[in-house]
């Protein structure tokens, strides 16, 4: 449902198919330069895409197939990646080129410089990556006549650039990692209200963020313990305000125990604090700003039980063990999921 834009419930679903063919060739450079080259094609298609719009009183306003029902997409890609080592230094680099049959092509480079002294438990990394996301079928086609979402075939892929500086300490029974990072999200595909009754996905999102993450893992006999905590500040550069749709504090803590008969049982707790139900957005008028309500703190406990004997593995995972009614903050274009392609 999108109660922020209009007083009704909208239900949307898809039946899809996906397939692909990939080929990767690797070369071992005897410790100096290793490389890999590959390519392939993926096929995606939406076989069915029902859409219903139902008023709060139960009246059905719209019940039909979305305009992208039957839509197909193919993706051709080529990638090249390598690693060159000289003493304590190593460079990892790569580039991938993707061509989408319906939205054009994009190039994604990445590179990292790694230092690790001989026999030293310390490792330092400097990493850069450029990534993109192509618009989905819903974003390009809209949901059809009788709904409040118009299509936009002029959409371009949204991109994100990230830079990370990391230090790692590794020992036999424990390791620790500290990461400083920054990111910039450009041409973000955001649902924008273009009239009092019509909204449309547009390339209007611009956000930047920076933060710190600390991870620690430890082995104590048959026990495995790990914890990851992060602090992140994100900003909506378009309206110069904090991007409240992302939690400012995240904590992930896990503990598991292995038994001699092949069993392993563990619990994991995920916590997200200081966030809102969505991002602060503007409508067709620059003076009209929507500030979403604060979201309650998020606590989720997961249970994992597994058994292994030789090549046979059995596992049972129970998510949200205590049935908490958590709210996951989300941009409007991600609420309820985005059908692909």
Residue pairs with C-beta under 8 A, 6 or more apart in sequence:
1 8
1 9
1 10
2 10
2 332
2 335
4 278
4 290
4 292
4 332
5 148
5 193
5 199
5 332
6 148
6 197
7 55
7 56
8 53
8 54
8 55
8 56
8 61
9 53
9 54
9 55
9 56
10 51
10 52
10 53
10 54
10 143
10 147
11 50
11 51
11 52
11 53
11 54
12 49
12 50
12 51
12 52
12 66
12 138
12 143
12 336
12 339
13 49
13 50
13 339
14 46
14 47
14 48
14 49
14 66
14 339
14 340
15 46
15 47
15 48
15 49
16 44
16 45
16 46
16 47
16 339
16 340
17 43
17 44
17 45
17 47
18 42
18 43
18 44
18 45
19 42
19 43
20 40
20 41
20 42
20 43
21 40
21 41
22 38
22 39
22 40
23 38
23 39
23 40
24 36
24 37
24 38
25 36
25 37
25 38
26 34
26 35
26 36
27 34
27 35
27 36
28 34
29 35
31 85
32 84
32 85
32 86
33 82
33 83
33 84
33 85
34 82
34 83
35 80
35 81
35 82
35 83
36 79
36 80
36 81
36 82
37 78
37 79
37 80
38 78
38 79
39 76
39 77
39 78
39 79
40 76
40 77
41 74
41 75
41 76
41 77
42 74
42 75
42 77
43 72
43 73
43 74
44 72
44 73
44 74
44 75
44 340
44 341
45 70
45 71
45 72
45 73
45 341
46 68
46 69
46 70
46 71
46 72
46 137
46 339
46 340
46 341
47 69
47 70
48 65
48 69
49 65
49 66
49 68
49 69
49 137
49 339
50 63
50 64
50 65
50 66
51 62
51 63
51 64
51 65
51 66
51 143
51 144
51 147
52 60
52 62
52 63
53 60
53 61
53 62
53 63
53 146
53 147
54 60
54 61
55 61
61 146
62 144
62 146
62 147
64 144
64 146
65 144
66 137
66 138
66 141
66 143
66 144
66 339
67 141
67 142
67 143
67 144
67 151
68 137
68 138
68 140
68 141
68 339
71 137
71 141
71 341
72 101
72 341
73 100
73 101
73 102
73 137
73 341
74 100
74 101
75 98
75 99
75 100
75 101
76 98
76 99
77 96
77 97
77 98
77 99
78 96
78 97
79 94
79 95
79 96
79 97
80 94
80 95
80 96
81 92
81 93
81 94
81 95
82 92
82 93
82 94
83 90
83 91
83 92
83 93
84 90
84 91
84 93
85 91
87 118
88 115
88 116
88 117
88 118
89 113
89 114
89 115
90 113
90 114
90 115
90 116
91 111
91 112
91 113
91 114
92 111
92 112
92 114
93 109
93 110
93 111
93 112
94 109
94 110
94 111
95 107
95 108
95 109
95 110
96 107
96 108
97 105
97 106
97 107
97 108
98 105
98 106
98 107
98 108
98 134
99 105
100 106
100 134
102 140
102 341
103 134
103 135
103 140
103 155
103 156
103 157
104 156
104 157
106 132
106 134
106 157
106 159
107 130
108 129
108 130
108 131
108 132
109 129
109 130
110 127
110 128
110 129
110 130
111 127
111 128
111 129
112 125
112 126
112 127
112 128
113 125
113 126
113 127
114 123
114 124
114 125
115 123
115 124
115 125
116 122
116 123
116 124
121 169
121 170
121 171
122 167
122 168
122 169
123 167
123 168
123 169
123 170
124 165
124 166
124 167
124 168
125 164
125 165
125 166
125 167
125 168
126 164
126 165
126 166
127 162
127 163
127 164
127 165
127 166
128 161
128 162
128 163
128 164
129 161
129 162
130 159
130 160
130 161
131 159
131 160
131 162
132 157
132 158
132 159
132 160
133 157
133 158
133 189
134 157
135 155
135 156
135 157
135 158
135 189
135 201
136 338
136 339
136 340
136 341
137 339
137 340
137 341
138 149
138 201
138 338
138 339
139 152
139 155
139 189
139 201
139 333
139 338
140 151
140 152
140 153
140 155
140 201
141 151
142 149
142 150
142 151
142 152
142 200
143 149
148 197
148 198
148 199
149 191
149 198
149 199
149 200
149 201
150 194
150 198
150 199
150 200
151 200
152 200
152 201
152 202
155 189
155 201
155 202
155 203
156 187
156 203
157 187
158 185
158 186
158 187
158 188
158 189
158 203
158 205
159 185
159 186
159 187
160 183
160 184
160 185
160 186
161 183
161 184
161 186
162 181
162 182
162 183
162 184
163 181
163 182
163 183
164 179
164 180
164 181
165 179
165 180
165 181
166 177
166 178
166 179
166 180
167 177
167 178
168 175
168 176
168 177
168 178
169 175
169 176
169 177
173 218
173 219
173 220
174 216
174 217
174 218
174 219
175 216
175 217
176 214
176 215
176 216
176 217
177 213
177 214
177 215
177 216
178 212
178 213
178 214
179 212
179 213
179 214
179 215
180 210
180 211
180 212
181 210
181 211
181 212
181 213
182 208
182 209
182 210
183 208
183 209
183 210
184 207
184 208
185 205
185 206
185 207
185 208
185 209
186 206
187 203
187 205
187 206
188 203
188 204
188 205
188 206
188 207
189 201
189 202
189 203
189 205
189 333
190 201
190 202
190 203
190 204
190 205
190 279
190 281
190 331
190 332
190 333
191 199
191 200
191 201
191 331
191 332
191 333
192 199
192 200
192 201
192 202
192 204
192 281
192 282
192 283
192 284
193 199
193 283
193 284
194 200
194 202
194 284
195 284
201 333
204 238
205 236
205 238
205 331
206 236
206 237
206 238
207 234
207 235
207 236
207 237
207 243
208 234
208 235
208 237
209 232
209 233
209 234
209 235
209 243
209 246
210 232
210 233
211 230
211 231
211 232
211 233
212 230
212 231
213 228
213 229
213 230
214 228
214 229
214 230
215 226
215 227
215 228
216 226
216 227
216 228
217 224
217 225
217 226
218 224
218 225
218 226
219 225
222 257
222 258
222 259
223 255
223 256
223 257
224 254
224 255
224 256
224 257
224 258
224 266
225 254
225 255
226 253
226 254
227 251
227 252
227 253
227 254
228 250
228 251
228 252
228 253
229 249
229 250
229 251
229 252
230 249
230 250
230 251
231 248
231 249
232 246
232 247
232 248
232 249
232 250
233 242
233 248
234 242
234 243
234 246
235 241
235 242
235 243
236 242
236 243
236 279
236 280
238 282
239 280
239 282
239 289
241 280
242 280
243 279
243 280
244 275
244 276
244 279
244 280
244 292
244 329
245 275
245 276
245 277
245 278
245 279
245 292
245 329
245 330
245 331
246 275
246 329
247 272
247 273
247 274
247 275
247 298
247 329
248 273
248 274
248 275
249 271
249 272
249 273
249 274
250 270
250 271
250 272
250 273
251 269
251 270
251 271
251 273
252 268
252 269
252 270
252 271
253 268
253 269
253 271
254 266
254 267
254 268
254 269
255 266
255 267
255 268
256 264
256 265
256 266
256 267
256 304
257 264
257 265
257 266
258 264
259 265
262 307
262 308
262 309
263 305
263 306
263 307
264 304
264 305
264 306
264 307
264 308
265 303
265 304
265 305
265 306
266 303
266 304
266 305
267 301
267 302
267 303
267 304
267 321
268 301
268 302
268 304
269 299
269 300
269 301
269 302
270 298
270 299
270 300
270 302
271 297
271 298
271 299
272 297
272 298
272 329
273 297
273 298
275 294
275 295
275 298
275 329
276 291
276 292
276 293
276 294
276 295
276 329
277 292
277 293
277 294
277 295
277 327
277 329
277 330
278 292
278 329
278 330
278 331
278 332
278 335
279 292
279 331
280 289
280 290
280 291
280 292
281 289
281 290
281 332
282 288
282 289
282 290
283 290
295 327
295 329
296 326
296 327
298 326
298 327
298 328
299 324
299 326
300 319
300 320
300 324
300 326
301 320
301 321
301 322
301 324
302 317
302 318
302 319
302 320
302 321
303 316
303 317
303 318
303 321
304 315
304 316
304 317
304 318
305 315
305 316
305 317
306 313
306 314
306 315
306 316
307 313
307 314
307 315
308 314
320 326
